[in-house]
Amino acid sequence: MKFELKTENQNHTNSFSNIFRTISLVFFVIIFCDIAFKFGFISRHYQIEYNCNLLLVDKSQSSFKKLSRLSNLKSKQKIWEFCREIVK
């Protein structure tokens, strides 16, 4: 007759490994989302700066529209004041 004794050590190791993987995955997703958000903010800032410089040189209607959409300003006077502050 053969007698075997099964231990639960392997199950605890697998549980710990699964928990560690899950926490690591959530951590990396949060880090990547934060990086993507920061890249979006940096990109928006450079688009505003570029369009303000373009507006100071060109003064076209399309530049006003782009800046209005990016900065949520509606009047041309406010856009001009905003661009003067950015370009300084």
C-alpha positions in Angstrom: 0.0 0.0 0.0 1.3 3.4 -1.0 0.7 6.4 1.2 1.0 10.0 -0.2 0.7 13.2 1.7 -0.2 16.3 -0.3 0.9 19.6 1.0 -0.6 23.0 0.3 2.7 24.8 -0.2 2.4 24.8 -3.9 -1.1 26.4 -3.8 0.1 29.2 -1.6 3.0 29.9 -3.9 0.6 30.0 -6.9 -1.8 32.3 -5.1 1.0 34.7 -4.1 2.3 34.6 -7.7 -1.2 35.4 -9.1 -1.7 38.3 -6.7 1.8 39.7 -7.5 1.1 39.5 -11.2 -2.2 41.3 -10.8 -0.8 44.1 -8.7 2.1 44.5 -11.1 -0.3 44.7 -14.1 -2.4 47.3 -12.4 0.7 49.3 -11.4 2.0 49.3 -15.0 -1.4 50.3 -16.5 -1.6 53.2 -14.1 1.9 54.3 -15.0 1.3 54.1 -18.7 -2.0 56.0 -18.4 -0.2 58.7 -16.5 2.5 58.9 -19.1 0.0 59.1 -21.9 -1.9 61.9 -20.1 1.3 63.9 -19.6 2.3 63.4 -23.3 -1.2 64.7 -24.3 -0.7 67.8 -22.0 2.7 68.5 -23.5 1.5 68.1 -27.0 -1.4 70.5 -26.4 1.0 73.0 -24.9 3.3 72.9 -28.0 0.3 73.1 -30.3 -0.9 76.2 -28.5 2.6 77.8 -28.6 3.0 77.0 -32.3 -0.4 78.4 -33.3 0.3 81.6 -31.2 3.6 82.1 -33.0 1.8 81.4 -36.3 -1.0 83.9 -35.4 1.5 86.6 -34.6 3.1 86.2 -38.1 0.1 85.2 -40.3 -3.0 86.5 -38.5 -5.2 84.0 -40.4 -8.8 82.9 -39.5 -7.8 79.3 -39.3 -5.2 80.1 -36.6 -7.9 81.8 -34.6 -10.2 78.8 -34.9 -7.5 76.3 -33.9 -6.5 78.4 -30.9 -10.2 78.9 -29.9 -10.6 75.1 -29.9 -7.4 74.5 -28.0 -7.8 77.2 -25.4 -11.6 77.4 -25.1 -11.5 81.1 -25.7 -14.1 82.6 -28.0 -13.3 86.2 -28.6 -10.4 87.3 -30.7 -9.3 89.9 -28.1 -8.9 87.2 -25.4 -7.0 85.0 -27.9 -4.6 87.9 -28.6 -4.0 88.5 -24.9 -3.6 84.8 -24.3 -1.0 84.6 -27.1 0.9 87.6 -25.9 1.3 85.8 -22.5 2.4 82.6 -24.1 5.0 84.1 -26.5 6.7 86.2 -23.8 
